[in-house]
Amino acid sequence: MATVGTNTAQPRERILEAATALLAEGGREAVSTRAVSATAGVQAQTIYRHFGDMQGLLDEVARQGYASYLAAKQAEGQDGDPVGQLSRGWDMHVAFGLANPALYRLLYTEPRPGQQFAVTGEAHQVLRRIVERVAEAGRLRTSVETAATMVHSAGMGVTLTLIAAQDDDRLTVYEGLADSVRDAILAAVLAPAAPAGGPEPGARPAPVHAIALKSLMRDGVRSLTPGERALLGELLDRIATEEQPGSGSSSSSSETQP
């Protein structure tokens, strides 16, 4: 790999540029102190002075690489149809992974016991807020946390599967996989939309209403005491776990308070 130009950027920017290029070309293993130093034209101690250690450098590479995707995902969560946003968010996630396979692996498969990259945690919170809006719209058949975890886990698994297939030139074998899994996951967590001109929302299954009410109450209700909110949350959880018509199984809720 060619050395990063030393006349047009400060050492910190050259180090980041070098690490980003090395990651894209050779994966995590290629981003060594020696390789980054040689590519950026700096001494090893310069890396440590700016980033603390190589993990600090990788964290910053991940944060910068994820920034545009995260900004787009946050914009998706502002308004509009939350169910459509959930579907588009899945597509954005898969597309980002396929366009940035080495960065995606760094973000989602790098062993880091007891912690995760802050940027992926932020992305999960954006997903959770979209799912909360789905619940508020009366379209969720599971708890918010369960639905968000299902969507995130399935999306990550599909993306890593497609990245591996991309590496082996077998991507065409999995054509349509991301769409099929997306549709299956959304069918599992979403309640049917009320038909146009059909019955009022009160005709929807009680568990869907319980999930919606709990999500709407997540910021608390001033007229209830903490004990009353806890009791109401427990009651809503019990209603939410009742089997819904056409679901085939009961949903579970891990949340205990609104």
Backbone hydrogen bonds, N-H to C=O, Kabsch-Sander energy under -0.5 kcal/mol:
donor,donor_aa,acceptor,acceptor_aa,energy
4,V,39,T,-3.8
14,R,10,Q,-2.3
15,I,11,P,-2.6
16,L,12,R,-2.2
17,E,13,E,-2.7
18,A,14,R,-2.5
19,A,15,I,-2.7
20,T,16,L,-2.5
21,A,17,E,-2.2
22,L,18,A,-2.6
23,L,19,A,-2.3
24,A,20,T,-2.2
25,E,21,A,-2.1
26,G,22,L,-2.8
27,G,23,L,-2.2
30,A,27,G,-1.4
31,V,28,R,-1.5
32,S,30,A,-1.6
36,V,32,S,-2.7
37,S,33,T,-2.5
38,A,34,R,-2.4
39,T,35,A,-2.5
40,A,36,V,-2.7
41,G,37,S,-1.3
42,V,37,S,-1.9
46,T,43,Q,-1.1
47,I,43,Q,-1.0
47,I,44,A,-0.7
48,Y,44,A,-1.6
49,R,45,Q,-2.2
50,H,46,T,-1.7
51,F,47,I,-2.6
52,G,48,Y,-1.9
53,D,51,F,-1.7
57,L,53,D,-1.7
58,L,54,M,-2.6
59,D,55,Q,-2.5
60,E,56,G,-1.7
61,V,57,L,-2.3
62,A,58,L,-2.6
63,R,59,D,-2.5
64,Q,60,E,-2.5
65,G,61,V,-2.5
66,Y,62,A,-1.9
67,A,63,R,-0.8
67,A,64,Q,-0.5
68,S,64,Q,-0.5
70,L,66,Y,-2.9
71,A,67,A,-2.4
72,A,68,S,-2.1
73,K,69,Y,-2.3
74,Q,70,L,-2.6
75,A,71,A,-2.0
76,E,72,A,-1.7
77,G,73,K,-1.0
78,Q,75,A,-1.4
85,Q,81,D,-2.1
86,L,82,P,-2.2
87,S,83,V,-1.9
88,R,84,G,-2.6
89,G,85,Q,-2.6
90,W,86,L,-1.6
91,D,87,S,-1.8
92,M,88,R,-2.5
93,H,89,G,-2.2
94,V,90,W,-2.3
95,A,91,D,-2.4
96,F,92,M,-2.5
97,G,93,H,-2.1
98,L,94,V,-2.3
99,A,95,A,-1.9
100,N,96,F,-1.6
104,Y,100,N,-2.7
105,R,101,P,-2.4
106,L,102,A,-2.1
107,L,103,L,-2.3
108,Y,104,Y,-2.5
109,T,105,R,-2.7
110,E,105,R,-0.8
110,E,106,L,-0.6
115,Q,112,R,-2.1
121,G,117,F,-1.7
122,E,118,A,-2.1
123,A,119,V,-2.0
124,H,120,T,-2.0
125,Q,121,G,-1.7
126,V,122,E,-1.8
127,L,123,A,-2.3
128,R,124,H,-2.6
129,R,125,Q,-2.2
130,I,126,V,-1.9
131,V,127,L,-2.4
132,E,128,R,-2.4
133,R,129,R,-1.7
134,V,130,I,-1.8
135,A,131,V,-2.3
136,E,132,E,-2.6
137,A,133,R,-1.5
138,G,135,A,-2.1
139,R,134,V,-2.1
141,R,189,V,-3.0
142,T,189,V,-0.7
143,S,252,S,-1.1
147,A,143,S,-2.5
148,A,144,V,-2.8
149,T,145,E,-2.3
150,M,146,T,-2.4
151,V,147,A,-2.6
152,H,148,A,-2.5
153,S,149,T,-2.7
154,A,150,M,-2.4
155,G,151,V,-2.4
156,M,152,H,-2.5
157,G,153,S,-2.3
158,V,154,A,-2.6
159,T,155,G,-2.3
160,L,156,M,-2.5
161,T,157,G,-2.0
162,L,158,V,-2.5
163,I,159,T,-2.3
164,A,160,L,-2.2
165,A,161,T,-2.1
166,Q,162,L,-2.4
167,D,163,I,-2.2
168,D,164,A,-1.4
169,D,166,Q,-1.2
170,R,165,A,-3.4
171,L,165,A,-0.5
173,V,170,R,-1.3
174,Y,170,R,-0.6
174,Y,171,L,-1.1
175,E,172,T,-1.4
177,L,174,Y,-2.4
180,S,176,G,-2.3
181,V,177,L,-2.7
182,R,178,A,-2.3
183,D,179,D,-2.5
184,A,180,S,-2.0
185,I,181,V,-2.7
186,L,182,R,-2.7
187,A,183,D,-2.0
188,A,184,A,-1.4
189,V,185,I,-1.6
190,L,186,L,-2.3
191,A,139,R,-2.6
198,G,195,P,-2.5
203,A,200,E,-2.4
204,R,201,P,-2.3
208,V,205,P,-0.6
209,H,205,P,-1.4
210,A,206,A,-2.5
211,I,207,P,-2.4
212,A,208,V,-2.2
213,L,209,H,-2.9
214,K,210,A,-2.3
215,S,211,I,-2.0
216,L,212,A,-2.4
217,M,213,L,-1.5
218,R,215,S,-1.4
220,G,217,M,-2.6
224,L,221,V,-1.9
229,R,225,T,-2.7
230,A,226,P,-2.2
231,L,227,G,-2.3
232,L,228,E,-2.9
233,G,229,R,-2.7
234,E,230,A,-2.2
235,L,231,L,-2.4
236,L,232,L,-2.8
237,D,233,G,-2.2
238,R,234,E,-2.0
239,I,235,L,-2.2
240,A,236,L,-2.8
241,T,237,D,-1.4
242,E,239,I,-1.5
244,Q,249,S,-0.6
247,S,244,Q,-2.4
248,G,244,Q,-0.6
